[in-house]
Amino acid sequence: MTEPAHPSRHAAATRIAHAGRDPEGGPFVNPPVIHASTVLFESVAQMKGRSEKPARWTYGRRGTPTSEALERAISELEGAEGTVLTPSGASACGTALLSVLGAGDHLLMIDSVYAPTRNICDGLLKRFGVETTYFDPLIGAGIADLIRPNTRAIFLEAPGSLTFEMPDVPAIVAAARGRDLLTLIDNTWATPLFFRPLDRGVDMSIMAATKYVVGHSDALVGTIACGPRAWKRVKATHGDLGLFTGPDDMYLALRGLRTMAVRLAHQQKSALALAEWFAARPEVSRVLHPALPSDPGHAIWKRDFSGASGLFGVVMKGGSDAAVDAFLDRLELFGLGYSWGGFESLAIPADPRAVRTAVPWREEGSLLRFQIGLEDVGDLIADLDAGLARWCAALAG
Ligand SMILES: Cc1ncc(COP(=O)(O)O)c(C=O)c1O
């Protein structure tokens, strides 16, 4: 394991309360929310970089006290050389890929990746002459056999946010070592509180901060935290693409970050209780949650991660559209919504078959995904229990 770029003697929960504060930012606990495009210079000399007093700020898109506070906070938590912010998690994945790939390059992409990231590979990147090979999430050191002379990047997601396979990140990083390629990971599920990819030699740790960082389902933000090999390229590409995140959204992310450790601790506990409850139910074939000892990814999760968040999958025994509708439509506390990481519980039906190419999805039962919020776990169980009764009635009828 490499040393974090910013070692700290404090625990993550302590760092998260203070991370990113500008020592010269005045007495305010929170940074100002700067709405800015134009920034004024004191003189032409300062504008042209000839002044003895260089301008700290130059143009809204090039950084403000608000954006820098959030960037610094994420860099501190991830142990990064630098972080860029993007207007969504999807744009963070796209920007990260565009930073390292060009015409004629080859990309290795984990088969369990979030579907819109797959779309970037099969659409935009293909159009620009980048070839993508999808690989088995459980490939481990076997990834070495897929690396070609023109492979420039390996993209991981740990665990897959729909099917929850847990890749062996250290084995994949070790196979990539010494070659002219970078490793990237979508770390939205774990956040740097439960897994710090850059400490393990990964070059970019990407998050849909939309989820646990913002935490309140009211803003879209992406982050790309970079190690030294990636930082300059990512910063340049981010600048070239003219990306900037709305100041209010950046503020919401910074504000959400302060409570992320307590929210995640609660969500981890409730999600695990619910995962265990589901695992004991006769209607359930398999629960996809790496913190369960029965999960195939458990040993890797236990070795590499310090916690689990609140998103997991449930494979039912059999199923039908009518049974899924009967279960999910009338849940009182679980909304039907695609996102996760917020304070409220959500559920979706999922069908990975359409988005897998390296390893087919072989489970026959219906797959349901649950995001566990901050509600009382007993109330959530009662809601799901009633849902399972409707499921059984629909299958019987
Ligand atoms: C694993 C993962 N990565 C990235 C994203 C994209 O985030 P956003 O919705 O902010 O674009 C999502 C959104 O659901 C996700 O689940």
The ligand as an SDF file (V2000), in Angstrom:
LIG
                    3D

 16 16  0  0  0  0  0  0  0  0999 V2000
  -22.2760    4.0480   -9.7270 C   0  0  0  0  0  0  0  0  0  0  0  0
  -22.7690    5.3270  -10.3160 C   0  0  0  0  0  0  0  0  0  0  0  0
  -21.8830    6.1220  -10.9280 N   0  0  0  0  0  0  0  0  0  0  0  0
  -22.2590    7.2850  -11.4990 C   0  0  0  0  0  0  0  0  0  0  0  0
  -23.5750    7.6990  -11.4610 C   0  0  0  0  0  0  0  0  0  0  0  0
  -23.9660    8.9580  -12.1520 C   0  0  0  0  0  0  0  0  0  0  0  0
  -24.2400    9.9750  -11.2510 O   0  0  0  0  0  0  0  0  0  0  0  0
  -25.1450   11.2060  -11.6610 P   0  0  0  0  0  0  0  0  0  0  0  0
  -26.5580   10.7530  -11.5630 O   0  0  0  0  0  0  0  0  0  0  0  0
  -24.7810   12.2730  -10.6810 O   0  0  0  0  0  0  0  0  0  0  0  0
  -24.7960   11.5960  -13.0680 O   0  0  0  0  0  0  0  0  0  0  0  0
  -24.5340    6.9150  -10.8210 C   0  0  0  0  0  0  0  0  0  0  0  0
  -25.9500    7.3640  -10.7700 C   0  0  0  0  0  0  0  0  0  0  0  0
  -26.8640    6.6290  -10.4530 O   0  0  0  0  0  0  0  0  0  0  0  0
  -24.1190    5.6800  -10.2480 C   0  0  0  0  0  0  0  0  0  0  0  0
  -25.0080    4.8630   -9.6540 O   0  0  0  0  0  0  0  0  0  0  0  0
  1  2  1  0
  2  3  1  0
  2 15  2  0
  3  4  2  0
  4  5  1  0
  5  6  1  0
  5 12  2  0
  6  7  1  0
  7  8  1  0
  8  9  2  0
  8 10  1  0
  8 11  1  0
 12 13  1  0
 12 15  1  0
 13 14  2  0
 15 16  1  0
M  END
$$$$
